[in-house]
Amino acid sequence: MILRDLIKLMESDPSWYDENVKSVLIDQLVISEEGGQVRYGGIVPSHVQELADDIYARGLECPVTIDSKNCVVEGNHRVKAYQALARKYPKSLKWKKIKAYRMDFADDAERRAYQLQCNAHPPHKESTNQDYAMVIREDLEAGLIDGLEWKTFNSDIKNYDKLVEYVADYVKPFGKTKGSAKAIAKLAALQAPNGKVQNYTKDEILQSFNNNNNICWTGKRAGDIANQHAVYPIGNESHIFPNLTGNTFNKKTTNGQVSTVAVIWESNTFGKDGKALDGYRANMLKKINLSNNSWLLSKGTTLVDEVYIAPQKLRDGKEGTGKFFRVRKDAAGCFNPKSIPTSGWK
C-alpha cells in the first residue's frame, strides 16, 4: 500500500485503519517465490537490513498487503525485516506480529499492477527497469497486450514501437519517462523467439566475457582490472564518446600499465539482421579508430588497446555461442573491420 493512499483513506474515514488493518503473526504469513512480488532479483538482503534499521527506529509506516490465504502480496522485504528483528530480539513480542491489510485481486495482472504501484514509494525498494520488464514480458507471453503476440513478436519491426507505446502508458503512473519505457521494452522482449540477432543485457555480456576470454580477465563489473586488463562493454555507437573514451582515458591516467578492452555488441536488435550487424560493427570500429588517432594523444598512445565482438548472429552466418571474436589490427595499428568474419565463427 502506498503511504499517500493510506493517509487519504484515513482522512476520509477515521475508522478505516482500525476496521481494515489487523495484526498478523509473522509465522502465519507465506512469502511466495512465484507471484509474491515483482522483483527481477528477488529478495535483496541489503534492503532487508536497511528496512530493519528504519523500522526499529521509526516503526512501520505502511501495513503489508496479504491475500485471503495469508500470502504476502506486497511487503516481502518488510516481513523479512520483521523476521530479522525477531531473531535479533527473541524476547521481544513486538516483532512477532506485523500490521497487514487483506486484499483480493481479480487476476494476476491486477495483482502485479498493484505490486508495482506499491514499490514506487519509500521506504520500499523502488521497482527497477528489470522489475517492470518482468511484468511486461509475462503479459506479452500471456497474450494480454492487444495486437502483440510473443511467438511472432520479432516478425515485424513495428511491434517494438507498439510495445514501447504500451509500456509508456503502463509505467507513466509510476513516474517513468519515455526513455525508461524504451529500455523496459527492450528488456521485456529480449528473449522473444525467432529473432535474427541475439541480444544481451550489459550484465550478461560481462558474465559471458568473464567465462569466455583469452586474456585471463576475471572482473565482475565494467572497468574492473584483472590481469592488467580493464574491460568496457559498449552496446551503442553513442556510448563510444564520452563513455568509452572518457573511462579509458581516466583508467590510463591513473594506471599507466593497464590495457583497455572494448567488448562490442548491438543492444538495439529489433528489426536487425546479420547484414545490419556487420555495418554496425564497422561503424563502431571506425569511431574507436578515430578516437585512438586523435591529435590530442601522444604518438604511440591509444585509448582502446583491444576490441572483442560478442556473438549475436542467429541466422545469416551463425556465430559460436559464448565465444568472443578478437578484432585484428591493420599495418597502421587501426582495428580492421574486414578481419571480422561475416559468415560466423566457431
HULINDA-V639488 format. One record per helix or strand. SS is the DSSP state (hx for helix, st for strand). FROM is the first residue (numbers start at 1). TO is the last residue. Records with the same first field share a line. If there is no record, write none. Layout:
# HULINDA-V639488
SS=FROM-TO, FROM-TO
This chain:
# HULINDA-V639488
hx=3-12, 16-20, 26-28, 45-58, 76-88, 93-95, 108-119, 129-141, 153-155, 158-172, 178-188, 202-211, 237-254, 274-292, 337-339
st=21-25, 30-30, 64-66, 71-74, 97-102, 197-197, 225-226, 229-234, 259-264, 306-309, 313-313, 325-326, 329-329, 335-335
